[in-house]
Amino acid sequence: MDELTSLWDQIGIVGEQRMARYGVVLKHVRSLMEDMVQEETVLRDRLVASIDKLHSEVAQLCTEMNLPQYEV
């Protein structure tokens, strides 16, 4: 943020113009955060689904091999 403030000082952006630019920066940061949260949520859901699938496969293999069920 300091770099932007310095650039705005250098090119003479002050007052309401600067506040408008701060608003744009905040909007971009919020949007980026929302995108990242959504992406991480999708990743988490994929990981959970993969773990569930592998757990089922292990249970099936234990049954087929007449072994006790694997406990996590």
C-alpha positions as a Markdown table, in Angstrom:
| # | Residue | x | y | z |
|---|---|---|---|---|
| 1 | Met | 0.0 | 0.0 | 0.0 |
| 2 | Asp | 2.9 | 2.3 | 0.7 |
| 3 | Glu | 4.1 | 1.9 | -2.9 |
| 4 | Leu | 0.7 | 3.0 | -4.2 |
| 5 | Thr | 0.6 | 5.9 | -1.8 |
| 6 | Ser | 4.0 | 6.9 | -3.0 |
| 7 | Leu | 3.0 | 6.6 | -6.7 |
| 8 | Trp | -0.1 | 8.7 | -6.0 |
| 9 | Asp | 2.0 | 11.3 | -4.3 |
| 10 | Gln | 4.3 | 11.4 | -7.3 |
| 11 | Ile | 1.5 | 11.9 | -9.8 |
| 12 | Gly | -0.5 | 14.2 | -7.8 |
| 13 | Ile | -3.5 | 12.1 | -6.9 |
| 14 | Val | -5.0 | 13.5 | -3.7 |
| 15 | Gly | -8.3 | 13.9 | -1.8 |
| 16 | Glu | -11.4 | 12.3 | -3.3 |
| 17 | Gln | -9.5 | 10.8 | -6.2 |
| 18 | Arg | -7.2 | 9.0 | -3.7 |
| 19 | Met | -10.1 | 7.8 | -1.6 |
| 20 | Ala | -11.7 | 6.4 | -4.8 |
| 21 | Arg | -8.5 | 4.6 | -5.7 |
| 22 | Tyr | -8.3 | 3.2 | -2.1 |
| 23 | Gly | -11.8 | 1.9 | -2.7 |
| 24 | Val | -10.8 | 0.2 | -5.9 |
| 25 | Val | -7.8 | -1.4 | -4.1 |
| 26 | Leu | -10.1 | -2.6 | -1.3 |
| 27 | Lys | -12.5 | -4.0 | -3.9 |
| 28 | His | -9.7 | -5.9 | -5.6 |
| 29 | Val | -8.4 | -7.4 | -2.4 |
| 30 | Arg | -11.8 | -8.5 | -1.3 |
| 31 | Ser | -12.5 | -10.1 | -4.6 |
| 32 | Leu | -9.2 | -11.9 | -4.5 |
| 33 | Met | -9.9 | -13.2 | -1.0 |
| 34 | Glu | -13.3 | -14.4 | -2.0 |
| 35 | Asp | -11.8 | -16.2 | -5.0 |
| 36 | Met | -9.1 | -17.8 | -2.8 |
| 37 | Val | -11.6 | -18.9 | -0.2 |
| 38 | Gln | -13.7 | -20.5 | -3.0 |
| 39 | Glu | -10.7 | -22.3 | -4.5 |
| 40 | Glu | -9.5 | -23.6 | -1.1 |
| 41 | Thr | -13.1 | -24.8 | -0.3 |
| 42 | Val | -13.1 | -26.7 | -3.6 |
| 43 | Leu | -9.7 | -28.2 | -2.8 |
| 44 | Arg | -10.8 | -29.2 | 0.7 |
| 45 | Asp | -13.9 | -30.9 | -0.7 |
| 46 | Arg | -11.9 | -32.8 | -3.3 |
| 47 | Leu | -9.5 | -34.0 | -0.7 |
| 48 | Val | -12.3 | -35.1 | 1.6 |
| 49 | Ala | -14.0 | -37.0 | -1.3 |
| 50 | Ser | -10.7 | -38.6 | -2.2 |
| 51 | Ile | -10.1 | -39.7 | 1.3 |
| 52 | Asp | -13.6 | -41.1 | 1.6 |
| 53 | Lys | -13.1 | -43.0 | -1.7 |
| 54 | Leu | -9.7 | -44.5 | -0.6 |
| 55 | His | -11.2 | -45.4 | 2.7 |
| 56 | Ser | -13.9 | -47.4 | 0.9 |
| 57 | Glu | -11.4 | -49.0 | -1.3 |
| 58 | Val | -9.3 | -50.1 | 1.7 |
| 59 | Ala | -12.4 | -51.5 | 3.4 |
| 60 | Gln | -13.3 | -53.4 | 0.2 |
| 61 | Leu | -9.8 | -54.8 | -0.1 |
| 62 | Cys | -9.8 | -55.9 | 3.6 |
| 63 | Thr | -13.1 | -57.7 | 3.0 |
| 64 | Glu | -11.8 | -59.4 | -0.2 |
| 65 | Met | -8.6 | -60.5 | 1.6 |
| 66 | Asn | -10.5 | -61.7 | 4.8 |
| 67 | Leu | -8.5 | -59.2 | 6.9 |
| 68 | Pro | -9.9 | -57.2 | 9.8 |
| 69 | Gln | -11.2 | -53.8 | 8.8 |
| 70 | Tyr | -8.5 | -51.1 | 8.9 |
| 71 | Glu | -9.3 | -48.5 | 11.6 |
| 72 | Val | -8.1 | -44.9 | 11.2 |
